[in-house]
Structures are given as structure tokens and as C-alpha cells.
Amino acid sequence: MFTLFAVALLSSASTGAADAETSRVNYSNCLTDFSITHLDQKTARGPFRKAAEEACMDERSAMIAAIKKDEIEFDSSEEEALAYATEEADSVLSSFTEAYAGYLSSNTRPVKEQ
């Protein structure tokens, strides 16, 4: 009985992590499309950074919700879970806004994750 419970617990934990990873990839891929559109338009770095903050809000919200859910399942408080999830989403966004100038100057494009 204990073994079955342990397997079920591990399975649900890995499912939650998969949901968080899937939502992170979805957010990243949405930002990839957004970045490519702005690179094609040759949007300057400042306006891109400002626009990126409002881009892909559905995907960002889904990522935050999935990570927050996982963190709460691992006994984080709601406040801690939300703070951590928001930091993770901010990190994804930051990687795109920081890389944008390099893509713009080299005329290259980011690539979607699988």
C-alpha cells in the first residue's frame, strides 16, 4: 500500500513539474514569436523592452499559476510561491529583453523550444 502511495505521489509531482515546464516553454515560444516580429520591424531596443512587458500575458499567467501550484504543493506559503513564480517568469522575460540587442545587431533570430 505504501509503495502504491509513493508511486502516486511521485507521479503527481512529476506531472506538476511537467505542467510548469510546458507553461514555461509556451511563454518562451510566445516571446520568441513576439521578438521575431519586432526584429523584422527593426524595433529599437527601448520600445521593444517596453512592449515585451505586456506581451504574452496569457502564457505568462499560465506559467506563474503552474509554478505557484507546484510550490504550494511543496509547502511554500501562497506569498512565497507567488513571489518565486513571478521571479521565474521575470527571468524568462529578461532573457529575451537582454538578448534582443544582440539579435538586432547581428540580424539573427531566437529559436523556439520543442
N, C-alpha and C positions, 0 to 999 in steps of 0.2 A: 504494500500500500504506500509506504513512504517513497519507494522508488518511483512509482507512478506519479506521485505528487511532485517529486523533484523534477521529473521529466516535463511535466506540465508547466511548472514554474519556469524552467529554463526555456521552454518553447515560447511561452508568453513574453519573456524578457527579450528573446531574440526577435520576436515579431515586433515588439515595440521599437527596438533599435532599428529594425528594417524600415519601419514606418518613418522614423526620424531621418534615416539616411535617404530614403526615397524622397521625402519632402525637401531635404537639403539639395539633392540633385535637381529636383524640379525648379527650385528657386534659382539655383545656379544656371540652369539651362535657360530659364526665362531672362535672367540678366545677360546671358550670352547673346540671345536674340536682340535684346534691347541695346546692348553695346554695339553689335554689328550694325544695326540701323543707324546709330549715331556716328559710328566710324564712316559709314557710307555717305552720310550727310556732312562729314568733316566738322561735326560739332566741337567747339572748343572745350577744353578740359573743365573750366569752371561751370559753364552751363550744363555739361554732361553730369558733373558731380551733383549739382542741384536737382536735375531731373531724375537721376538714379535713386535719390532718396524716396521718391514717390512711385518708382517703377515696381511692378510685380508684387503688389501688395497682397493679393490673394495667396500667392505662393509663399511669401514671407510669413503671413499669418499662419498658414498651414504648418510651416516649418517650426515656428515658435510653439504652436499648440502641441505638435508631436513631441518635441524635446521637453516641453514643460510636463507633459503627461508622463514621460519616462522618468524624469527627475522626481516627480511626486511619488511614483511607484517605488523609487529607491529612497524614500523617506525624507526628501527635501521638503522644506516648507513651501507653500504656494509662492511666497515672495522670492525665496531663493531660486526656485525653479523658473519663475518668470524672468528673473534677472539673468540667470545663466542662459536660458533660451534666447533672450534678446541679444546677449553678447555674441552668441554663436551666429545669429542672423546678421548682426552688425559686422562680424568678421567676414562673412561671405560678401556682403556689400562692399566692404573696404577693399577686399582683394580686387574687385572689379574697378573701383574708382582709382585705386593706386596703379593698376596695370594699364588703364586707358591711355595715358600719355604715351607709353611705350608702343602700344598698338598703333596709335595715331601717327607717331613719328616714323615707325617702320613699315607702315601700310600693311600690317598683318592683322589677323582676326583671332579672337578666342575660339575655342572649340568646345562643343557640347560634350558633356559627360554621358556615358552609357548607363 
